[in-house]
Amino acid sequence: MKKILKMGSAFIGIIVGAGFASGKEVLQYFTSFGLLGIAGAIVSTVLFAYLGMSLTRIGSRMRTTSHKDAIYKISGRYLGIIVDYIIIFTLFGVGVVMIAGAGANLNQQFGLPAYAGSLLMVILVLVTIMLNVDKVVGVIGSITPFLILAVIVVSTYCLVTMDTTFAVLDPIARGVKTPLPNWFISAINYVSFNIAVGASMSLVMGGAEEDEHTAKWGGFVGGLGLGVLILLSHLAIFAKIETVANADLPMLAIINDISPILAIFMAFILYGMIFNTAVSMFYGFGARFVVIGTKNFKVFVFISLMIGFALSFLGFKDLVAYFYPYIGYLGLFLVAALIFASFRLPKKVQL
């Protein structure tokens, strides 16, 4: 059970980055649809639990060390090429967004130049990736419980202190601009995007677990937990939509209203979650092209991080608004392949 919870926590940590932990993703994908955002969160929860279970189970069965072999095996030769390149593009692109988000976080909370927070993130990610995969999973999983606790506390506070109803707030929430057409497509797009984000590291994480049963339920618990966090975050932001509708980091803005001291604590948690996803993205990106642990792997990751740092100057807010939905639509190829593969699992690798 302990290993299942550890893997589930790591799965959440892989996917939860700057966009989710800041509340920006939840505002864009769920709260902008008001009451219907609740239905969207429920749909996302079901899909995350099922697809999370599928990813870690396939990784364990195939002893995956890179997403490449697993993706071609479950997707076929031609669809595999499309899915592979979508994941490669997603890994690097989201890695860039995380570096930008790190800068935005420290800039909003402490007034530091954005490039300073981004550069610190690059250094932390580089040092962490020098470790082996088990240690990386451990680092990722250890930070997640603090985010879960923070989301529960903030959501409870927002719901208890509400001085109106969700029905009254609904038109205000629906006034928030979003590039998604309706709540259902938004929910599917959000899952698709995040599965594209988490697929590579989740397959590698599953591959490091010999017991397929543990891997399967670890992914399921992680997906279910992620869905619950989405729902709680949506309710918190929805309850305070009048004050956070235009905030770059809505959850941090809510906590600043509760207590400036608590906001400092949350800023560090947020930075930790950004770090989690950044490590996952660049680790998975490097593993796709170079053998993990070799000198070439370290050099490749270093160069990737330097390029990512340069691109992060495009800005966090714009990257989330336009890049994420685009990846969500592309990620549907991967979601389709995973659903198909869950009914026709590849043969177990014999060691």
N, C-alpha and C positions, 0 to 999 in steps of 0.2 A: 504493500500500500504506500509506503514511504517513497519508493521509486516511481510509482504512478503519479503521486502528487508532485514530486520533483520535476518529472517530465512535463506534467500539465502546466506547472508554473513556468517552466522554460518556454513552452509553446506560447503562452500568453506574452512572455517577455520578448520573444522573437517578433511578434506581430505588433505589439503595442509600442509605438514610438512617439515622435514629437506630435504628429497629427492627432492621435487618439488621446494621449495623456494630457495634452493642452486643451482638449475639448473642441478643437477646430474641425476635426473630421466628423464628430458626432453632430455638431451644429449644422454642418453642410449636408450630411447624408440622412439625418433623422429629424432633428428638431425643426428644420426648415419646413417639414411637412406636418408640424403640430401634432395633433392627437393620432394621426395616421402613422406618425413616426414610431409609436409604440408597437403597432402591427409590424412595421419594418424591422424593429429590433428583435421581435420574436422569430420572424422568418430567418434573420441572420443567425440567431442563436442555434436553430435547428441545423442549418447548413454548416456552420462552423464546427459543431460537434461531430457531424458525420464526416466532413472532409478532413478535419484534424485527425480523426481516428484512421482514415484511409491513408493519409500521408505517412504517419509514423509506423503504421503496420507494414506498408509496402517497403519503407526504408529498412525495417528490421528483417523482413523476409529476404530482401536482396542484399543485405549487408552494405548498404549504400555509403560510399565515401565522397561522392559528388552526385549532383542531381542528374548529370548527363545520361549515364547508363539507365537509370530508373525511368527517366522521361521517355527515352527512345523505346524502352521495353513496353511501357504501358500505353504509349501514344501511337506506336508504329513509325515506320521510316519517314513518311512525309509529314504527317501531323507533328511528329516528334521534332522535326526541324523548326517548325513554327513555334511550338511550345518552348523549346530550348532557347530560342532567341528572344522570346518574350520574357522569359525568366532572367536571362542575362541582362537585358535592357532594364528590367525592373530592379534587379539587385543593385546595379550601379546607380540608377536614377534615384531610388529611394535612399540609398546611401548618401547621395548628394543632399537630398532634402533633410536628412537627419543632421548633417553637418550644419546646414543653414538654420535648422530648428534650434540647435545648441546655441548658436549665436543670438538668435531672437529671444531665447529664454533668459539668458543672462543680461541681455540688453534691456528687456522689459522690467525685470525684477531689480536689477542692481545698477542699471545705467552704464554697463561696460560696453565698449565698442563691439559690434556684432562679430567682427573678425577674431576678436580675442577668445570668445566662447567657442567659435568654430575651430580655431587652431588648437585649443586645449582638447577638444573632442578628438581631433585627428591624432594627437599624441597618445591619448588614452586608448583609442581603438588599436593603434599600431602596437603598443606594448601588450595589450591583451591577446591579440591574434598570434603573438609569438608562443602562446601556451598551447597545449593540446586540446582536442575537441571536448574531452570530459570536463576539463577545467573551464572551458568556455561556457559549456552548458550550466555548470555550477554557478559561475558568475552571473549569467543571465537570470537563472532561477532565483537567486538570492535576493535580488532587488524587487522582484514582482510583488511579494506580499505587502510591501510598504505602499505600493500603488493601490492594491486592493483595499487596504485599510483606509487610505485617503479617500478613495471614491465612495466607500460606504459612509464614512463620517460626513463628507460634503453633501451627499445625496440626502442623508437623514436630516441634516441641518436645513437644507433648502426646502424639503417637504414640510418639516415642522413649522418653519417660519413663513410659509406662504400666506399672503394676506388676500388672496383671490383664488379663482378656480382655473383649471386648465382650459375649460371651455371659453373663459374670458381671454386667456392668453393665446388661444389658438390662432386668431387672425394676425396677431403680432408676430408669432413664430412663422406663420406662412408668408410673412412679408420679407423674411430673410432670403437674400438672393442665393440660388443654387443652380449649378449647371445640369442637374439631374431632372428629368421630366416628371416623374411621379414616385410615390413612396416605394412601390414594389420593385421597379427597375433600380431605384437607388439602393435598396437593400441587397439585391442581387449583385449590383456593381461593386458595393462595398465588400462583400464576401469575396467576390472574384478578385478584386484588387489585392486584398489582404492575403488570400491564398497564394497569389503570384508572388507576393512579398515573402511569405513564410515557407514556401514549398522547398526551396533549396536547403535551408538550414534544418527544416523539420525532417526531411528525408535523411540528411546526414546524422541528425540526432537519433532518429529511429534506427539507423544503421549501426549505431554504437551500442544498441540494446539487443542482447542475444535473445531474450525472452519476448517472443512476438505478442504474447498476451499482455505483458506489461506495457510494451510499446503502444499497442492498440488502445488500451484504456487510458494511458497517459495522454494521447492525442485527443481522446474523447473528453476527458476531464478539462483539458486545456481549452478546447473549443467551447464547451459549455460555460466554463468560467468567463471566457472572453465575452460571450453573449450576454451574460448577467451584468458584466461591467458596462457594456454598451447601453443596456436598458437603464441601469442606475444613473449613468452619466447623462443620458438623454433626459430623464426626469429632473435631474438637478439643473441642467441648463434651461430646460423648458420652464421650470419654476421661477427662474431669474432672467427670463428672456428680455424683459424690459431694460435691464441694465447691461447685459452682455452680448446683445445682438450684433454689435459691430466690433467686439473685442478680438484681437489677434489670438489670444490665449484665454478663452472663456472660463475654463476651470480655475486658472490662476487668478483671474479677475474676481471670481466668486469668493475664493479663499482670502483674497486681499480685503474684501468687505467683512469677512468673519474676523480675521486677525492678521495684521501685518507680520507678526512673528510666525504664525502658522504658514503664511504665504512663503516665507523664506525656506521653511522646511519643505513645502510642496515644490518649490523651485528646484531644490536638490533632488527630490524624487523624480520630477519631470526630466531633469538632466540625466538621471540614471536610466530612465526608460528610453530616452533618446540614444544613450550609450548602448543599451541592450540591442536595439534594432540596428544601429550602425555597425556594431561588431558582427551581427548575423549577416548583414548585407555584404560587407566587404570580405568576410570569411568565406561565405558561399560563392561570391564572385571569383575570389582567388582559387577556390577549390575546383571550380569548373574548368580552369585552364592549366593549373600547375599542381603537382603532387604536394599535398599538405605536409608541412614540416620541413621542407627542403629550403635551401638558400634562395632558389629561384622563386619559391612561393612568397617568401618574405619581401624580396625585391619587388615582385609583381604587386603585392598589396601596398607597399610603400608608394610606388608610382601611382597606383589607382587612387590612393588617399590624397596625394598632391593635386591630381587633376580634379578630384571631387571638391577639394578646398577652393580651388579657383572658380569652379562652377557654382559654388554655394552663394557667391555674391549676387546671383540672380534674385535672391530673396525668398524667404520661407513662405509667406502668405500666397504669393502668386504661384509658386511651385505646387502647393497643396491644391489650390483652386483648379488648376488646369491640367497638371500632370497626373494626379490620382485618378480622376474619372476615365481618362484615356487608357491608363493601365488596366482599369477595371473591365473595360470592354474587351481588351485584348486577352485578359486573363480568363475569359469564358472558355477559350480553347482548352486551357489546363483543367478547369472545373469539369468540363465534359469528359476529358480523358480520365480524370480521377474517379468520377462516378462509374464510368464503364469498367475501369480497372478493379473497382471494389467488388464487382460481380465475377470478374475473371482475373483473379490474382496471379501474378507470375510465379513460376516454380520457386521453391525455397532453395536458396544458395547453400550448397553443402561445403563446409569448411574442413 
